[in-house]
Amino acid sequence: MKQIIFIWIAFILISFNAHAGEVTYRTHIQPLFNAKCIACHGPDSAPEYDAFKSEKEKWLAKGKGMRMDTYSHLIFYTAWPDTGSLMRRLDDGKNRADRKPGNMYQYLGTSEEERQKNLKVFKEWVGHWTTKRWPEITKEEMDKIKVKY
């Protein structure tokens, strides 16, 4: 009987530890987004995608981007239909030929160390970090995008 209880306790602890390391929107991304991105991409400061696109210059002049403050908004810019957009904007440029970071990379932190740390969290959440757009990405690559809630 003691062996069975021990096995169950070990199983529960192993399961908990495996799940605890998983990056999720609720636990990791949302707090990071709220700290670094919401001022320009929140509900009170930025329009929805189509509204932004129809008056892009107006919103850019105000320093505002498209609304991204919910899980479903971030999925839109990660997986589909604007595949890879989040990754293109946050990327540090290390894998690009021109070494140029995305236009939002600078806002991930006040130092390079902080930006790299926060970028790592986003990369772990996404799973398959790609800057490809919808027509370029394969089904196999799309299947590797995790974005757990």
Disulfide bonds with the S-S distance in Angstrom:
none
